[in-house]
């Protein structure tokens, strides 16, 4: 810190160090799918957020217990978002071996699982990183595993690790490739708040999968807001697969509008005018007032109401309160909508990128 006097003379020269502050990125986990389920292999969808766009690595770990922070005898996966490198931790959980390239036919294996290059990839959208990890499990790894996520910023600092997000039960692999399905989607751009747009969701059958797939959606955001977009599966909500099928996802947004209410002045004057009429009517029999006396009083009550702007008793005019309170509608930014398909214990997810302008 430093300061100088009114005449421009320095009271502290050079500046005095009074402390330190460590600036870090805000990498956080937002979503993982599936967060429950079972099977011998699975493609996990994980979404990570960072308002400063400094995500260096994202990690997904399936392990035996919450106390296993070093990932020994676990299936710990890593994707470096600044490259296309993917990694798998060794059996001791102490280091990663040489990476393979996302999308390549190569694979990485330890005693717990195999991570495939094909089907493992990541995309950056706004402040989020969407990572897909395709993994098959070893027969020795059968049982219920805890799913945890981790993230590392560009300084190499782990901003969160060992964050529990659910469980997955590893089952023995049947003979041959198990039937399953995958989802794809089309991106969405909305011209302005208040408009809607659609994304086409395509469900593909793999390994001879044939059956029904129920579709659900959820808006994924690190900062929940009442004005964020909403989603719904328009048609159909359940698809039947032979080879491929499609459904429509509808994204709706809210337009900005002023906050309104009935005028408080009108409320008061209608109230008092009503009280006046009620009092006159109630006390008339007891006080034995004559209509010649009541008529001027009733006229006075009506004129008084008009003078205060009451208008008619059934006035339903809605006026701005003048408070300046508004509903700003959907914020112009990037959003992610997760569409999940479920058929028994089989689950697949696709992340739909949504841009509101």
Order of alpha helices (4+ residues) and beta strands (2+ residues): beta-beta-beta-beta-beta-beta-beta-beta-beta-beta-beta-beta-beta-beta-beta-beta-beta-beta-beta-beta-beta-beta-alpha-alpha-beta-beta-beta-beta
